[in-house]
């Protein structure tokens, strides 16, 4: 088993949000993997720790065993915009989910799987041209579809970031096997 199920020591990871100069997902796919860590660091605007939920812990080993495609653990990355007081290992949904998207890329390097999800300049739950403020985020799997709330919430994170309209971002979500 890769992770121990312990309420005292829940498995955690990091979500990093970058404001990127790419107008389209195709540009993102072509260039993002070519950026050095230093170049990416200049674009970093937000970072938060996440929690793998109890349902996610039950599923994590199958995720690490998968190769060649985005496995069932991380079918969609979603963001919510309702107020939250925190995230708990027993959470099963986001607070006020406003947008979800299939991760744009998934890479495995040694013991780290990184899912990157590109939100185009006008994507991400905007109402007209107003910015949208995210309060929480997570990865959905096990039957998740493009329908809000579908599937299993495998990870949950507080996420205090305001996405400007007309600004593309990517959310890099590395999960490390210990």
C-alpha positions as a printed NumPy array, in Angstrom:
array([[  0.   ,   0.   ,   0.   ],
       [  1.318,   3.437,  -0.938],
       [ -0.581,   5.521,   1.625],
       [ -1.693,   4.765,   5.16 ],
       [ -5.253,   5.65 ,   6.07 ],
       [ -4.8  ,   7.729,   9.178],
       [ -7.09 ,  10.524,  10.374],
       [ -4.15 ,  11.946,  12.331],
       [ -1.841,  12.079,   9.273],
       [ -4.001,  12.569,   6.146],
       [ -2.145,  12.488,   2.864],
       [ -1.576,  15.968,   1.485],
       [ -0.309,  17.493,  -1.719],
       [ -0.098,  20.909,  -3.352],
       [ -2.064,  22.784,  -6.001],
       [ -0.097,  25.475,  -7.82 ],
       [ -1.904,  28.073,  -9.917],
       [ -0.054,  29.893, -12.676],
       [ -1.277,  32.802, -14.792],
       [ -0.06 ,  31.727, -18.216],
       [  0.413,  33.574, -21.535],
       [ -1.358,  30.965, -23.671],
       [ -4.513,  31.941, -25.553],
       [ -5.521,  28.357, -26.37 ],
       [ -5.273,  24.885, -24.921],
       [ -3.226,  23.843, -27.975],
       [ -0.608,  26.496, -27.17 ],
       [ -0.57 ,  25.32 , -23.571],
       [ -0.062,  21.682, -24.605],
       [  2.756,  22.673, -26.946],
       [  4.719,  24.934, -24.586],
       [  4.009,  24.3  , -20.888],
       [  6.145,  21.159, -20.595],
       [  9.067,  23.088, -22.138],
       [  9.093,  25.741, -19.417],
       [ 11.801,  25.347, -16.779],
       [ 10.858,  25.343, -13.089],
       [ 12.304,  28.873, -12.871],
       [ 10.167,  30.104, -15.777],
       [  7.091,  28.511, -14.223],
       [  7.984,  30.08 , -10.875],
       [  7.701,  33.56 , -12.387],
       [  4.096,  32.787, -13.364],
       [  3.065,  31.282,  -9.993],
       [  0.241,  33.296,  -8.39 ],
       [ -1.206,  30.931,  -5.796],
       [ -0.323,  27.766,  -3.928],
       [ -2.39 ,  25.713,  -1.493],
       [ -2.18 ,  22.346,   0.229],
       [ -4.806,  19.739,  -0.522],
       [ -6.216,  16.793,   1.32 ],
       [ -6.905,  13.368,  -0.143],
       [-10.38 ,  12.42 ,   1.07 ],
       [-11.215,   9.079,   2.657],
       [-12.794,   7.947,  -0.619],
       [ -9.657,   9.106,  -2.416],
       [ -7.402,   7.168,  -0.045],
       [ -9.384,   4.06 ,  -0.871],
       [ -8.629,   4.697,  -4.549],
       [ -5.044,   6.039,  -4.642],
       [ -3.168,   2.786,  -5.284],
       [ -5.127,   2.085,  -8.461],
       [ -4.229,   5.603,  -9.62 ],
       [ -0.511,   4.989,  -9.258],
       [ -0.795,   1.629, -11.028],
       [ -2.324,   3.266, -14.137],
       [ -0.127,   4.245, -17.071],
       [ -0.576,   5.955, -20.425],
       [ -3.765,   7.924, -19.727],
       [ -5.53 ,   9.968, -17.121],
       [ -6.849,   7.272, -14.786],
       [-10.133,   7.206, -12.892],
       [ -8.723,   9.014,  -9.862],
       [ -8.46 ,  12.374, -11.649],
       [-11.11 ,  12.513, -14.359],
       [-12.025,  16.153, -13.627],
       [-10.481,  19.099, -11.78 ],
       [-13.232,  21.321, -10.332],
       [-13.473,  24.629,  -8.486],
       [-16.132,  25.969,  -6.133],
       [-17.038,  29.512,  -5.138],
       [-19.14 ,  29.227,  -1.978],
       [-17.67 ,  30.102,   1.43 ],
       [-16.015,  27.242,   3.342],
       [-14.571,  26.99 ,   6.829],
       [-12.098,  24.242,   5.906],
       [-11.743,  20.864,   4.255],
       [-12.169,  17.494,   5.96 ],
       [-11.122,  13.947,   5.106],
       [-14.814,  12.942,   4.942],
       [-15.825,  15.606,   2.376],
       [-17.77 ,  14.315,  -0.63 ],
       [-18.478,  17.522,  -2.578],
       [-17.194,  21.013,  -3.297],
       [-18.885,  24.082,  -1.843],
       [-20.658,  25.817,  -4.734],
       [-18.999,  24.065,  -7.684],
       [-18.843,  26.543, -10.58 ],
       [-16.582,  24.844, -13.14 ],
       [-14.926,  21.512, -13.897],
       [-12.66 ,  20.345, -16.66 ],
       [-10.775,  17.227, -17.714],
       [ -7.071,  17.672, -16.836],
       [ -5.186,  18.862, -19.903],
       [ -2.131,  16.711, -19.227],
       [ -0.956,  14.08 , -16.786],
       [  2.723,  13.274, -16.326],
       [  4.444,  10.697, -14.17 ],
       [  8.04 ,  11.359, -13.101],
       [  9.48 ,   8.954, -10.545],
       [  6.947,   8.912,  -7.703],
       [  5.075,  12.106,  -8.654],
       [  1.977,  12.324, -10.847],
       [  1.199,  15.886, -11.959],
       [ -2.167,  16.739, -13.462],
       [ -2.258,  20.12 , -15.212],
       [ -5.625,  21.667, -15.988],
       [ -5.713,  24.677, -18.313],
       [ -8.547,  27.209, -17.932],
       [ -8.751,  29.446, -20.999],
       [ -9.092,  33.236, -20.738],
       [-12.91 ,  33.103, -20.547],
       [-13.29 ,  29.682, -18.866],
       [-13.664,  29.004, -15.185],
       [-17.165,  29.951, -14.073],
       [-17.197,  33.616, -15.047],
       [-20.456,  35.529, -15.036],
       [-20.1  ,  37.865, -17.998],
       [-16.737,  39.625, -17.859],
       [-16.526,  39.687, -14.051],
       [-13.721,  37.925, -12.2  ],
       [-14.621,  34.791, -10.231],
       [-13.293,  34.023,  -6.752],
       [-12.629,  30.368,  -6.006],
       [-12.857,  29.088,  -2.446],
       [-12.201,  25.352,  -2.879],
       [-11.035,  22.842,  -5.484],
       [-10.694,  19.125,  -5.977],
       [-10.203,  16.156,  -8.25 ],
       [-13.191,  13.984,  -9.127],
       [-13.057,  10.378, -10.339],
       [-15.087,   7.161, -10.327],
       [-17.939,   8.049, -12.633],
       [-17.303,  11.787, -12.824],
       [-18.692,  13.528, -15.907],
       [-18.919,  17.143, -16.999],
       [-22.02 ,  17.44 , -14.789],
       [-21.361,  19.392, -11.605],
       [-21.177,  17.163,  -8.522],
       [-20.949,  13.88 , -10.441],
       [-18.432,  11.223,  -9.475],
       [-16.34 ,  10.816,  -6.352],
       [-14.459,  13.699,  -4.725],
       [-10.96 ,  12.23 ,  -4.279],
       [ -9.147,  15.369,  -3.121],
       [-10.282,  18.643,  -1.568],
       [ -8.418,  21.894,  -0.974],
       [ -9.126,  25.408,   0.222],
       [ -8.467,  27.618,  -2.797],
       [ -8.548,  31.401,  -2.3  ],
       [ -7.842,  32.757,  -5.771],
       [ -9.674,  35.303,  -7.913],
       [ -9.412,  34.472, -11.623],
       [ -9.593,  37.602, -13.766],
       [-11.695,  37.448, -16.9  ],
       [ -9.472,  37.174, -19.995],
       [ -6.595,  35.592, -18.044],
       [ -5.621,  31.997, -18.784],
       [ -4.426,  29.876, -15.867],
       [ -3.218,  26.379, -15.268],
       [ -3.592,  24.394, -12.077],
       [ -0.693,  22.005, -11.555],
       [ -1.648,  19.317,  -9.086],
       [  1.292,  17.08 ,  -8.128],
       [  0.48 ,  14.032,  -6.014],
       [  3.514,  12.349,  -4.488],
       [  3.711,   8.685,  -3.535],
       [  5.612,   8.238,  -0.29 ]])
